[in-house]
Amino acid sequence: MDCDLQDRPEEIKKLYEKTHEGYDIVLARRIERKDHFFKRVSSKSFYFVLSYLTGTSQDPRIANFGIYHRKVIDSINKLKEPIRYFPTMVKWVGFNKTIIDVEHGKRESGSTTYNWAKLFRLALDIILANSDKPIKLIFKTGFFIALLSVLFGLYILYNYFIHRITVPGYTSLLISIWFIGGMIMFILGLIGLYVGKTFEGVKNRPIYLSDIKMNL
């Protein structure tokens, strides 16, 4: 739970009672966030982008507040990457989880130390640490531009041969710019795919996690 008491300690009992049903993770979903308007909007925008780039469902009403079995925390501690975002790690390790609704409190005193610049850097780090989709989007964009340049080149050549284009060098210049620009983006995207594979490899995450209960 957060230390500003917006995660209400009174809700801990409700979370704990839910664990008696056999759940390893009980997440708290804030019924109505008591944050200011711009924080709510920026949070929804961030989770929308994160959901798209990671291909997972992210709920802006769910943060860190919850109860986690010791084996869940031990599994998360096995993940050695330096940029750590707890909610996505909880999703990755799996285990039996559920969600219950809780009341969200207002900040009683003080103010957050995170300004917009810090929040932006944090969001960017989280997105880049959990998704290689931006690289794939660059690759697809480069491929599309390269393909479009070929079609556009054929169109320019057609106009050249039927004498609609009479300016010397115009045809070759346009074809060269379009084709070379598309190929550069395509090649950078292709290199990026290999960088993405390296990015996944250096995380050195466990190949699998086991949840075996043994009676001795």
N, C-alpha and C positions, 0 to 999 in steps of 0.2 A: 504494500500500500504506500501511497505518497505520504510525505511527512507534513503536508500542509493541512491535513485533516479534512480535505474535500472528500477523500475516501473515508466514510464514517465508520469509526470503530464499532458502533452499535450493530453493524451489518455482519461482523465477523462470526457471531453466533449462528446466523442463518447459513453462512457459507460452510461452517464447520458441520452443522447438522446434515448438510447435503452429502458430505463425504461418507457418512454412514451408509449410504446407498451403494457404495462400492466404486465411487468415482476417484480417479487419481488427480484430476484437475477440476476445480470448481471456479469458473470465471465469473466476475461480477460485471453485469451490464447496467450502466447508468441509465435509469429511466428518463431523466431529464437533466442534461448537463447544466450546471449553474455557472459556467464560464461566460465571459462577455461575448458579444456577437461575433466580433472579428476572429476570436480564437476558435469558436465553433465552426465558422466558415472555412478558416484555413485548415482546421483539423479534418473536416469532411473532404476538402480538396486533396489534401495529402493522402488520405486513405483511399480515395478514388484512384489517384495516380498509382499508388502502391499496389492496389488490387489489379489494375490493368497490367502493370509491368511484371508482376510476379505470378499472374494467373491464379491468384487465390482470393478468397472472399475476406475482406478486412472490414470490420465493424468499428466506426469511430466512437461508439459508445462503450467499447471494451478496451481497457488499458492493461495495467499490470496488476491491479487489485484482484486478488483471488487467493485460493488455498491450493498448494501444490505438494504432492507426495514427495518424500525425500528422493525416491528413485527418479522422479522427473527432474529435480534440480541436479542430481548427479549426472544424468544424461546430458543436460544443458552444459554442465561444466566440462564435459568431454569435447565440446565444440571449441576449437582453439582460435578461431578467427578474431582479429583485434577489434573490428567494428561489430559491436554486439547490440542487437535489438531484441529485447526479451520476448515481445509478443510473437514475432516470426519464428524465434527459436522454439517457443512452446508449440507452435503449429507443426514445426518440422519433426520434433521428437515423437509426436503422436500421443499415445496412451489414452485411456478412457476419460473423456472430459464432458462436462456439461456447463450450462450457462444459466444463471438466475438473475433476476432483476433486483437492483438495489437503489436506494435513495442516494443522490449525490449532494454533497454539502457545498456551501459557499466558503471561500477563503476568509477566515476570521480576522487575520492580521497579516501585515507585510505584503510584499508583491513579488512576482516571479522574477528570477534573475535572468531569464531567457528573453532577450530582445528579438526583433524580427530577423536580424542578421544571423544570430546564433541558431534560431529555429530553422532558417533556410539552409544553413550549413549542415545542421543535424539531419534534416529531411533528405538533403542531397546524399549525404553519407549512407543513410539507411537504404535509399533506393539503389544506389550503385553497389552496395554490399550484398543486396538481395536479388538483383536482377541483371541479366545480360541482354535484356530485350532491346535497350537503346542501340546496342551494337547490331543486332539483327535488323532493326528498323533502318539503320544506315545502309546495311547490305541490300535490303529490299529496295530502298530508294535509289541506290546506285544502279542496281540491275534494271529498274524501271526506266531511269533516265537514259541508260545505255540503249535499251530497246527502243525507247522513243526517239533517240537520236538516229538510229538506223532508219526508222520509218520516215522521220523528218528529212533525212539525207536523201532517201529515195524520191521524196516529194520535190526537194530542191533540184535534184538531178533531172527529174521529169520536166520541171519548169525551165531548166537550162537548155535542154535539148529541143524544146519547142519554142525557144528564143523569147521566153517571157523575161528572162534574166539576161541583161546585157552588160552589167557592170563587171569588169574584169576582177577576178579573185573573190567575188562575193560568195559564189557557191562553195568553193573549197574552204573559205574561211569559216562559214557557218557550220558546214559539216564537221570540220576539224574541232571547233569549239565544243559543239554538242557531244560529239563522240568521245573526245579526250576527257571532257568533264565527267561524263557518265562512267567511263572506264576507271577514272581515278576514284570516284566514289565507290564503284563496285569492288575494286581491288582493296581499298581501305576497309570496306565492310568485310571482305573475305579474310583479311588479316585480323580484323576485329573478332571474327568467329573463333580463330585460333587463340586469340588473347582471352576470349570468354571461356574457352576450355581450360586454359591455364588458370584463370581466375577461380573456376570451380575446383580445380585440383589443389591449389595452394590453401584452400580452406581446411583441407585434411579432415573432413568430417568422417565419422565412423561409417563403414559401409552399411551396417545394420545395427539396430538396437534390439536387445532381447528383454522380454518381460516374462520370465519363467519362474513359477512358484514351485519350490521343491519342498516336499515334506520329508524330513530326516528323522 
